Structure formats: structure tokens, C-alpha cells
Amino acid sequence: MTDEANPFESLQEQVDDAAAYLDVREDVLDRLKHPERVLETNLTVDMDDGSIGRFTAFRSQFNGDRGPYKGGIRYHPGVTRDEVKALSGWMVYKCATVGIPYGGGKGGIVIDPSEHSAGELERVTRSFAKELRPLVGEDKDIPAPDVNTGQREMNWIKDTYETLEDKTEPGVVTGKAIESGGSEGRVEATGRSTMLAAREVFDYLDRDISEATVAVQGYGNAGWIAAKLVDELGADVVAVSDSSGAIHRADGFDPVAVKDFKRETGSVSGYEDADEEFTNEDLLTMDVDLLIPAALENAIDEELARDVQADIIVEAANGPLTPDADDVLTESDVWIVPDILANAGGVTVSYFEWVQNRQRFYWSEERVNDELETIIVDAFDRMTDAHESFDTPNLRTACYVNAIQRVVDAYMDSGNWP
């Protein structure tokens, strides 16, 4: 990950680029580039050794014009205020892209979870949930998992909130375990939408994805599931990576076997069936048909973009390309399906979970996957329609054109509360 691009400034630049194709007043546009509020808090928690640990935490609520704030909570030592603001803004436009009735939020704690016990992580999570209590609720702000969080952390937040509020409210968070009100299909949702976006863009370009070579940067939940699902379409996943490095096999990997190895050893490095090992940068510049960045923001900057050889990029991560990298790749005729569509499966199935929680009626995995496919394919078609009708330079700008118009319409319909 590069340190050069500020993700919040990248978000604002993306909004400006798309707004040039719309008739939006400058003052309204300015409102859409800044969060409505940001909580910054210091959590003090008892550590296992008897000391007190202090952890900085954030929650950004970017825009609620289209519904309750929605977005994940990540645990990572690199979390910053600007990163959380950017991610909450991307959530606004992601929800608008796929047409689900949410605004955008995001949270994070500056912590390396690998350095803490389960007990310490539970105390940190419950402490944050207590701080979030006035801000969240199924009609206000609905957190979800993100980097280094999952069902366990969401269950802790739900339990803390329900205990303090003395009521049952499973819809206060999504991404929960099935037994705690979670949805079938939620774990695979982000990887599944990445696969659907890849399938659709290959079809749009009149190419056969079953003949594609694929590289996946980041082998966490979204990355490995995307790899598994594109492999099931017939593509060859020839390279994968995680923070330890990258591995390559010319004939393609079995994505499930690689995931099992990572689960056992903690990394993909050392996988016995690999032809060779190299760096993440090497993976990002491989000559493949499809590149799936599935790690963190700013993975590809302007300099690295000049060496990218992939024909198509489908963004499973949030903000993996800097705006300058976007420009370079657009000039090089690389097709990019943006994050606010490609990885929108997570928030879409979170919406399904929230609906099920509200109704106390739960769906089958088949229904969840069918509904998700309909939403992603419809959003892809709207994006390509906008690309052709507005003659945008790339698909990202087309996506933002549609999303910004939806948010502007919601705001203008409601008016401004003084």
C-alpha cells in the first residue's frame, strides 16, 4: 500500500469528476463531499496483564439522505480519521449505485488484532459498542464487519447494545452469525458480487471468462471467495497474495486448497504447489486477463499503474487505485469495474439481513443469491448505459454519475433542514 494518496481526497476527486457530467449546484455538491459527523473516541480497556490499554476509535456518518447510515467497522493499526471518512463516503455512493435505501457510515479502531487475546478484543469491542450506543440503531446507523472483524465482533456489539437498551434489536448490526439473526449468503456476498461483476464485464466486452487468467491481491474473505467463484466459472487463478507475499502457478491454483493452507499456516507463502513466490507488486503487474485487488486502499498508485498489464480490473477492495492510477489505466484502455459496484455484495446482503431482522422472517441461501445477482446485474447495466450515454472516460465515472444523481434527488426532494 502506498502512502502518497489521501483516501478522503481521492473520494472527493472522484465525486468532482462525475459531477462534471451532471447539473448539480456547487453548494449541493460541496455538501456531498463531507461527512455529517465523525466520532473520535479513546477506549480504555483492561488488558490481560492487569495494565490499561488505550485505543483510538472512529465512526463517520457521511450522508443519510437515502436512509440510515450503513458501513463496516475495521480493526487495523493503519486506521485514520481520513480513511474512515473516505470509506463512509464510498458507502454512500455504493448504496446508491445498487439502489438500496441506506446512507453511508464507517468505523475503525487503531489496533492490531493479532497482538491481542480474544478476551482483550471482546473488551475493546464492547467498549466501542458502548460509545456507539447513542449513534446506532436499526433506523439510525447499522454497523457491519470489515477488515479483521466478522461475526464474532458483530455478535458482541449486538449483545452490548441490546443489554444496555434492555430490548431485542437484531437489526442494529449486520454480518452476524446465523444463530444470532444473520443471513444465509452473507459471508460469501462480497466475493460473489466481485465474481458477478467480472462475469458481466467479460460478457460486455464480448470475452469468455472461462478462458481468463486471474490474479488476486489479498486472500482474505473477499479475495479467496472471489477466486473460488471465478474458478468455478472456468477461469484459471494463476496468482494470489496476502501480506506475506505472493505465489504463482502457471496452470492455476485450487483456490480452496490455498485457503486451507493459509488457514493452517497463517499465510499463502510456502504453498507447496506454487511454481514460484514473489511480491505483491509483482502480482499487481502480472500479464493476466483479470486482476482482482482485494486488500486495502491505494494498492496501485500512478507509478505502479504504468506497469500494470491486466486487461480488466475488478475492485474487491475499497479504493485500491489512486485517482492518478485511474487516469493512467484509463489511458491504457484497461477496463475497471469500480469498488462501489464490484464489492457491493456485502452491503446488499447486509440490507437483506436487516430486512429479515425487521420482519423476523428468514430467507434461504438460494433466494439471497438470486436477489443479489439481480441487483448487481441491474446496477452493472445502469453503469454501462451511463458510460455510453454520457460518454464517460471510464466505468467508475459512469457509476458515480448514477449514484450522485440518486443522492442529489433524495436531498432535493426532502429539502434542507435549517
ABEGO torsion letter per residue (X at the ends): XBAABBAAAAAAAAAAAAAAABBBBAAAAAAAABBABBBBBBBBBBBAAGBBBBBBBBBBBABAAAEBBBEBBBBBAABBAAAAAAAAAAAAAAAAAAGBBBBBBBBBBBBBAAABBAAAAAAAAAAAAAAAAAABEAAABBBBBBBGBBAAAAAAAAAAAAAAAGBBBAAABBGBBAAAGBBBGAAAAAAAAAAAAAAAAAAAAGBBAAABBBBBBEABAAAAAAAAAAAAAGBBBABBBBAAEBBBBAAEBBAAAAAAAAAAAGBABGBAABABBBBAAAAAABBBABBBBABBBGABBAAAAAABABABBBBABBGABBAAAAAAAAAAGBBBBBAAAAAAAAAAAAAAAAAAAAAGBBBBAAAAAAAAAAAAAAAAAAAAAAAAAAGBABAAAAAAAAAAAAAAAAAAAAEBBX
